Amino acid sequence: MPMTHQRIECTIPVLPVADLAASVAFYTNTLGFQLDWGDVQHDTVCSVSRDGRPIMLMKHSTPASPVWVWIGLTDESLFDEYRANGAKVLQEPRNFTWAYEMKFEDVDGNVLWLGTEPRKDEPYVDQ
């Protein structure tokens, strides 16, 4: 099929949160994101970003199931930064054939699954 012009500009994960102010504080203070738009006191949704990559946080009045988000990295320096800033580690770095990855949990139980290219000089845990 011949390629036509692209019509999808981007995809942005929307994470359910119980307390918008607490979640924005976690993403900005612990994970180094910046608040792009939204008022944590009056709105039900805000957008935060890091390195130009946004995540939207949406307040839910009833508990919502946690969401998983894959965040591809250029290197693994964020692993140490997030750990040092007190982010809850769900999985320490592990080397798989598809990625060298680590998992963190936000204040609402959403999982941030971070990964880089696999380490070729280390064994893979899935082989």
MDTraj code that builds the backbone (N, CA, C; nanometers):
import mdtraj as md
import numpy as np

residues = "MET PRO MET THR HIS GLN ARG ILE GLU CYS THR ILE PRO VAL LEU PRO VAL ALA ASP LEU ALA ALA SER VAL ALA PHE TYR THR ASN THR LEU GLY PHE GLN LEU ASP TRP GLY ASP VAL GLN HIS ASP THR VAL CYS SER VAL SER ARG ASP GLY ARG PRO ILE MET LEU MET LYS HIS SER THR PRO ALA SER PRO VAL TRP VAL TRP ILE GLY LEU THR ASP GLU SER LEU PHE ASP GLU TYR ARG ALA ASN GLY ALA LYS VAL LEU GLN GLU PRO ARG ASN PHE THR TRP ALA TYR GLU MET LYS PHE GLU ASP VAL ASP GLY ASN VAL LEU TRP LEU GLY THR GLU PRO ARG LYS ASP GLU PRO TYR VAL ASP GLN".split()
xyz = np.array([
    [0.0847, -0.1173, 0.0000],
    [0.0000, 0.0000, 0.0000],
    [0.0894, 0.1237, 0.0000],
    [0.0673, 0.2180, -0.0916],
    [0.1513, 0.3375, -0.0961],
    [0.1313, 0.4243, 0.0277],
    [0.2406, 0.4861, 0.0713],
    [0.2375, 0.5730, 0.1889],
    [0.1710, 0.7055, 0.1534],
    [0.0746, 0.7453, 0.2322],
    [0.0119, 0.8760, 0.2161],
    [0.0619, 0.9662, 0.3277],
    [0.0161, 1.0880, 0.3291],
    [0.0616, 1.1786, 0.4347],
    [0.0166, 1.1264, 0.5713],
    [0.0966, 1.1548, 0.6705],
    [0.0642, 1.1111, 0.8057],
    [-0.0485, 1.1971, 0.8605],
    [-0.1419, 1.1327, 0.9266],
    [-0.2529, 1.2050, 0.9862],
    [-0.2511, 1.2000, 1.1376],
    [-0.1729, 1.1111, 1.1938],
    [-0.1610, 1.1054, 1.3394],
    [-0.0382, 1.1855, 1.3787],
    [-0.0604, 1.2894, 1.4562],
    [0.0491, 1.3767, 1.4985],
    [0.1277, 1.3160, 1.6142],
    [0.0560, 1.2619, 1.7127],
    [0.1231, 1.2037, 1.8284],
    [0.0228, 1.1213, 1.9081],
    [0.0747, 1.0454, 2.0014],
    [-0.0089, 0.9782, 2.1002],
    [0.0419, 1.0210, 2.2366],
    [-0.0493, 1.0451, 2.3283],
    [-0.0129, 1.0921, 2.4617],
    [-0.0863, 1.0061, 2.5636],
    [-0.0144, 0.9413, 2.6547],
    [-0.0830, 0.8645, 2.7580],
    [-0.1591, 0.9575, 2.8524],
    [-0.2761, 0.9113, 2.8964],
    [-0.3575, 0.9841, 2.9939],
    [-0.3698, 0.8933, 3.1154],
    [-0.3096, 0.9349, 3.2268],
    [-0.3061, 0.8519, 3.3468],
    [-0.4134, 0.8953, 3.4457],
    [-0.4873, 0.7992, 3.5025],
    [-0.5866, 0.8335, 3.6039],
    [-0.5183, 0.8655, 3.7366],
    [-0.5645, 0.9721, 3.8027],
    [-0.5077, 1.0113, 3.9317],
    [-0.6203, 1.0453, 4.0283],
    [-0.5956, 1.0268, 4.1570],
    [-0.6947, 1.0588, 4.2596],
    [-0.6853, 1.2046, 4.3024],
    [-0.5641, 1.2555, 4.3146],
    [-0.5398, 1.3922, 4.3610],
    [-0.4477, 1.4592, 4.2600],
    [-0.5037, 1.5477, 4.1790],
    [-0.4276, 1.6094, 4.0709],
    [-0.3075, 1.6871, 4.1229],
    [-0.3249, 1.7619, 4.2306],
    [-0.2143, 1.8412, 4.2853],
    [-0.1004, 1.7511, 4.3324],
    [-0.1334, 1.6419, 4.4019],
    [-0.0305, 1.5496, 4.4508],
    [0.0412, 1.4820, 4.3346],
    [-0.0327, 1.4459, 4.2314],
    [0.0288, 1.3801, 4.1161],
    [0.1196, 1.4744, 4.0388],
    [0.0742, 1.5973, 4.0159],
    [0.1589, 1.6950, 3.9467],
    [0.2845, 1.7214, 4.0291],
    [0.2708, 1.7310, 4.1610],
    [0.3881, 1.7517, 4.2469],
    [0.4861, 1.6355, 4.2336],
    [0.4367, 1.5124, 4.2296],
    [0.5232, 1.3961, 4.2138],
    [0.5967, 1.4004, 4.0804],
    [0.5235, 1.4243, 3.9733],
    [0.5862, 1.4253, 3.8405],
    [0.6865, 1.5396, 3.8255],
    [0.6576, 1.6547, 3.8834],
    [0.7503, 1.7676, 3.8687],
    [0.8662, 1.7591, 3.9679],
    [0.8384, 1.7296, 4.0941],
    [0.9440, 1.7301, 4.1967],
    [1.0279, 1.6033, 4.1991],
    [0.9657, 1.4880, 4.1802],
    [1.0373, 1.3608, 4.1890],
    [1.0933, 1.3158, 4.0545],
    [1.0143, 1.3352, 3.9481],
    [1.0540, 1.2827, 3.8173],
    [1.1096, 1.3881, 3.7222],
    [1.1091, 1.5151, 3.7623],
    [1.1708, 1.6191, 3.6803],
    [1.0902, 1.6647, 3.5602],
    [0.9603, 1.6369, 3.5589],
    [0.8735, 1.6878, 3.4530],
    [0.8421, 1.8343, 3.4820],
    [0.7849, 1.9025, 3.3841],
    [0.7368, 2.0388, 3.4062],
    [0.5876, 2.0415, 3.3776],
    [0.5162, 2.1298, 3.4465],
    [0.3737, 2.1473, 3.4213],
    [0.3590, 2.2327, 3.2967],
    [0.2970, 2.1781, 3.1928],
    [0.2779, 2.2511, 3.0672],
    [0.1495, 2.3324, 3.0669],
    [0.0425, 2.2732, 3.1136],
    [-0.0838, 2.3454, 3.1223],
    [-0.1762, 2.2760, 3.2203],
    [-0.2741, 2.3510, 3.2682],
    [-0.3713, 2.3006, 3.3638],
    [-0.3510, 2.3650, 3.4994],
    [-0.4600, 2.3764, 3.5717],
    [-0.4606, 2.4345, 3.7060],
    [-0.4991, 2.3235, 3.8027],
    [-0.4068, 2.2841, 3.8874],
    [-0.4308, 2.1695, 3.9756],
    [-0.5453, 2.1937, 4.0735],
    [-0.5793, 2.3187, 4.0997],
    [-0.6877, 2.3486, 4.1936],
    [-0.8253, 2.3511, 4.1267],
    [-0.8314, 2.3794, 3.9965],
    [-0.9609, 2.3999, 3.9321],
    [-0.9901, 2.3064, 3.8152],
    [-0.8902, 2.2492, 3.7542],
    [-0.9110, 2.1635, 3.6375],
    [-0.9158, 2.0165, 3.6781],
    [-0.9607, 1.9326, 3.5863],
    [-0.9597, 1.7882, 3.6099],
    [-0.8498, 1.7190, 3.5301],
    [-0.7800, 1.7947, 3.4459],
    [-0.6712, 1.7369, 3.3669],
    [-0.5584, 1.8385, 3.3547],
    [-0.4371, 1.7887, 3.3607],
    [-0.3165, 1.8696, 3.3425],
    [-0.2221, 1.7933, 3.2508],
    [-0.1300, 1.8662, 3.1916],
    [-0.0279, 1.8029, 3.1091],
    [0.1088, 1.8369, 3.1660],
    [0.1907, 1.7337, 3.1822],
    [0.3292, 1.7506, 3.2255],
    [0.4180, 1.6928, 3.1164],
    [0.5422, 1.7389, 3.1104],
    [0.6328, 1.6828, 3.0096],
    [0.7761, 1.6866, 3.0587],
    [0.8539, 1.6019, 2.9978],
    [0.9985, 1.6011, 3.0191],
    [1.0619, 1.5758, 2.8832],
    [1.1623, 1.6535, 2.8508],
    [1.2305, 1.6417, 2.7217],
    [1.1318, 1.6495, 2.6048],
    [1.0279, 1.7307, 2.6204],
    [0.9305, 1.7486, 2.5134],
    [0.8311, 1.6359, 2.4969],
    [0.8296, 1.5405, 2.5881],
    [0.7391, 1.4251, 2.5790],
    [0.6317, 1.4368, 2.6876],
    [0.5060, 1.4590, 2.6479],
    [0.4005, 1.4828, 2.7464],
    [0.3349, 1.3567, 2.8010],
    [0.2814, 1.3724, 2.9210],
    [0.1905, 1.2772, 2.9846],
    [0.0774, 1.3616, 3.0416],
    [-0.0460, 1.3188, 3.0184],
    [-0.1594, 1.3896, 3.0756],
    [-0.2048, 1.3168, 3.2012],
    [-0.2407, 1.3937, 3.3026],
    [-0.2890, 1.3406, 3.4295],
    [-0.4343, 1.3839, 3.4439],
    [-0.5253, 1.2875, 3.4644],
    [-0.6676, 1.3188, 3.4709],
    [-0.7270, 1.2703, 3.6021],
    [-0.7901, 1.3627, 3.6731],
    [-0.8512, 1.3302, 3.8019],
    [-0.9745, 1.2431, 3.7812],
    [-0.9809, 1.1353, 3.8600],
    [-1.0958, 1.0455, 3.8594],
    [-1.1573, 1.0469, 3.9983],
    [-1.2885, 1.0625, 4.0054],
    [-1.3549, 1.0671, 4.1356],
    [-1.3718, 0.9279, 4.1953],
    [-1.3694, 0.8255, 4.1111],
    [-1.3750, 0.6882, 4.1602],
    [-1.2421, 0.6209, 4.1277],
    [-1.2013, 0.5253, 4.2089],
    [-1.0730, 0.4602, 4.1818],
    [-1.0696, 0.3991, 4.0417],
    [-0.9590, 0.4188, 3.9745],
    [-0.9401, 0.3645, 3.8399],
    [-0.8275, 0.2622, 3.8428],
    [-0.8314, 0.1702, 3.7496],
    [-0.7232, 0.0726, 3.7385],
    [-0.5953, 0.1431, 3.6963],
    [-0.4827, 0.1042, 3.7533],
    [-0.3554, 0.1652, 3.7133],
    [-0.3258, 0.1407, 3.5655],
    [-0.2511, 0.2314, 3.5079],
    [-0.2113, 0.2261, 3.3678],
    [-0.0606, 0.2056, 3.3610],
    [-0.0153, 0.1343, 3.2600],
    [0.1278, 0.1169, 3.2356],
    [0.1679, 0.2049, 3.1187],
    [0.2830, 0.2714, 3.1309],
    [0.3350, 0.3565, 3.0240],
    [0.4795, 0.3171, 2.9961],
    [0.5093, 0.2868, 2.8695],
    [0.6475, 0.2615, 2.8280],
    [0.7124, 0.3948, 2.7962],
    [0.8312, 0.4172, 2.8534],
    [0.9079, 0.5386, 2.8254],
    [1.0450, 0.4949, 2.7763],
    [1.0677, 0.5111, 2.6474],
    [1.1964, 0.4751, 2.5887],
    [1.2994, 0.5829, 2.6176],
    [1.4167, 0.5411, 2.6591],
    [1.5230, 0.6342, 2.6985],
    [1.6438, 0.6232, 2.6060],
    [1.7191, 0.7313, 2.5975],
    [1.8432, 0.7292, 2.5201],
    [1.9581, 0.6708, 2.6016],
    [1.9483, 0.6778, 2.7343],
    [2.0472, 0.6154, 2.8227],
    [1.9787, 0.5855, 2.9552],
    [2.0505, 0.5239, 3.0455],
    [1.9889, 0.4788, 3.1703],
    [2.0073, 0.5748, 3.2878],
    [2.0493, 0.6973, 3.2652],
    [2.0747, 0.7908, 3.3752],
    [1.9489, 0.8232, 3.4562],
    [1.8308, 0.8161, 3.3945],
    [1.7084, 0.8435, 3.4701],
    [1.6805, 0.7373, 3.5757],
    [1.7295, 0.6143, 3.5557],
    [1.7110, 0.5112, 3.6576],
    [1.7650, 0.5610, 3.7915],
    [1.8893, 0.6065, 3.7913],
    [1.9531, 0.6524, 3.9148],
    [1.8881, 0.7796, 3.9672],
    [1.8523, 0.8711, 3.8770],
    [1.7892, 0.9967, 3.9190],
    [1.6563, 0.9704, 3.9897],
    [1.5722, 0.8884, 3.9303],
    [1.4416, 0.8613, 3.9903],
    [1.4557, 0.7888, 4.1233],
    [1.5460, 0.6932, 4.1304],
    [1.5696, 0.6213, 4.2553],
    [1.6182, 0.7183, 4.3627],
    [1.7138, 0.8051, 4.3283],
    [1.7683, 0.9022, 4.4239],
    [1.6623, 1.0017, 4.4706],
    [1.5654, 1.0317, 4.3844],
    [1.4596, 1.1261, 4.4204],
    [1.3447, 1.0616, 4.4972],
    [1.3562, 0.9323, 4.5254],
    [1.2573, 0.8650, 4.6088],
    [1.1414, 0.8002, 4.5365],
    [1.1504, 0.7832, 4.4048],
    [1.0431, 0.7142, 4.3322],
    [1.0391, 0.5677, 4.3758],
    [0.9194, 0.5127, 4.3857],
    [0.9026, 0.3736, 4.4283],
    [0.9448, 0.2796, 4.3158],
    [1.0458, 0.1995, 4.3422],
    [1.0982, 0.1044, 4.2438],
    [1.0154, -0.0241, 4.2500],
    [0.9611, -0.0633, 4.1362],
    [0.8896, -0.1911, 4.1270],
    [0.9793, -0.3013, 4.0738],
    [1.0731, -0.2635, 3.9888],
    [1.1665, -0.3606, 3.9307],
    [1.3002, -0.2924, 3.9092],
    [1.4028, -0.3478, 3.9690],
    [1.5388, -0.2977, 3.9465],
    [1.5768, -0.3231, 3.8006],
    [1.6802, -0.2569, 3.7511],
    [1.7195, -0.2768, 3.6113],
    [1.7456, -0.4244, 3.5799],
    [1.6896, -0.4670, 3.4659],
    [1.7087, -0.6036, 3.4172],
    [1.7329, -0.5972, 3.2674],
    [1.8160, -0.6857, 3.2209],
    [1.8540, -0.6874, 3.0801],
    [1.7765, -0.7961, 3.0058],
    [1.6849, -0.7532, 2.9189],
    [1.6078, -0.8438, 2.8349],
    [1.6567, -0.8312, 2.6916],
    [1.6162, -0.9235, 2.6069],
    [1.6566, -0.9162, 2.4664],
    [1.5977, -0.7939, 2.3968],
    [1.4876, -0.7402, 2.4465],
    [1.4238, -0.6235, 2.3836],
    [1.4657, -0.4913, 2.4466],
    [1.5134, -0.4919, 2.5728],
    [1.5488, -0.3658, 2.6398],
    [1.6173, -0.3923, 2.7727],
    [1.6959, -0.2950, 2.8148],
    [1.7457, -0.2884, 2.9517],
    [1.6447, -0.1998, 3.0223],
    [1.5702, -0.2551, 3.1175],
    [1.4534, -0.1851, 3.1686],
    [1.4436, -0.1837, 3.3205],
    [1.3623, -0.0914, 3.3699],
    [1.3354, -0.0745, 3.5117],
    [1.1938, -0.0205, 3.5250],
    [1.1241, -0.0559, 3.6320],
    [0.9864, -0.0096, 3.6512],
    [0.9732, 0.0691, 3.7815],
    [0.8975, 0.1791, 3.7720],
    [0.8654, 0.2637, 3.8865],
    [0.7138, 0.2750, 3.8977],
    [0.6665, 0.3129, 4.0172],
    [0.5238, 0.3347, 4.0387],
    [0.5018, 0.4787, 4.0819],
    [0.3986, 0.5441, 4.0261],
    [0.3686, 0.6804, 4.0696],
    [0.2778, 0.6762, 4.1921],
    [0.2360, 0.7912, 4.2411],
    [0.1575, 0.7979, 4.3648],
    [0.0174, 0.7394, 4.3504],
    [-0.0259, 0.7114, 4.2280],
    [-0.1576, 0.6533, 4.2039],
    [-0.1513, 0.5074, 4.1610],
    [-0.0326, 0.4485, 4.1646],
    [-0.0172, 0.3085, 4.1270],
    [0.0059, 0.2852, 3.9789],
    [0.0117, 0.3923, 3.8988],
    [0.0446, 0.3776, 3.7571],
    [0.1903, 0.3362, 3.7446],
    [0.2193, 0.2532, 3.6464],
    [0.3541, 0.1990, 3.6304],
    [0.4258, 0.2702, 3.5166],
    [0.5430, 0.3229, 3.5467],
    [0.6305, 0.3849, 3.4474],
    [0.7382, 0.2830, 3.4155],
    [0.7334, 0.2303, 3.2960],
    [0.8213, 0.1227, 3.2503],
    [0.9247, 0.1871, 3.1604],
    [1.0457, 0.2063, 3.2130],
    [1.1519, 0.2765, 3.1420],
    [1.2508, 0.1774, 3.0841],
    [1.3003, 0.2076, 2.9654],
    [1.3979, 0.1177, 2.9070],
    [1.4864, 0.1830, 2.8034],
    [1.6038, 0.1238, 2.7877],
    [1.7009, 0.1635, 2.6862],
    [1.7275, 0.0419, 2.5975],
    [1.8182, 0.0574, 2.5055],
    [1.8600, -0.0573, 2.4247],
    [1.9184, -0.1636, 2.5178],
    [1.9033, -0.2916, 2.4853],
    [1.9599, -0.3963, 2.5703],
    [2.1120, -0.3869, 2.5757],
    [2.1664, -0.4330, 2.6869],
    [2.3122, -0.4374, 2.7026],
    [2.3633, -0.5639, 2.6351],
    [2.4440, -0.5457, 2.5338],
    [2.4955, -0.6599, 2.4570],
    [2.6032, -0.7370, 2.5339],
    [2.6654, -0.6703, 2.6329],
    [2.7749, -0.7319, 2.7073],
    [2.7291, -0.8010, 2.8357],
    [2.5982, -0.8116, 2.8581],
    [2.5446, -0.8784, 2.9766],
    [2.4459, -0.9863, 2.9335],
    [2.4319, -1.0916, 3.0148],
    [2.3343, -1.1950, 2.9797],
    [2.1912, -1.1401, 2.9860],
    [2.1043, -1.1993, 2.9067],
    [1.9635, -1.1610, 2.9047],
    [1.8863, -1.2491, 3.0018],
    [1.7970, -1.1900, 3.0792],
    [1.7210, -1.2688, 3.1763],
    [1.6121, -1.3531, 3.1100],
    [1.5795, -1.3249, 2.9837],
    [1.4750, -1.4010, 2.9157],
    [1.5321, -1.5092, 2.8239],
    [1.6602, -1.5423, 2.8390],
    [1.7193, -1.6502, 2.7591],
    [1.7854, -1.7509, 2.8488],
])
top = md.Topology()
chain = top.add_chain()
for i, resn in enumerate(residues, 1):
    res = top.add_residue(resn, chain, resSeq=i)
    for name in ("N", "CA", "C"):
        top.add_atom(name, md.element.get_by_symbol(name[0]), res)
traj = md.Trajectory(xyz[None], top)
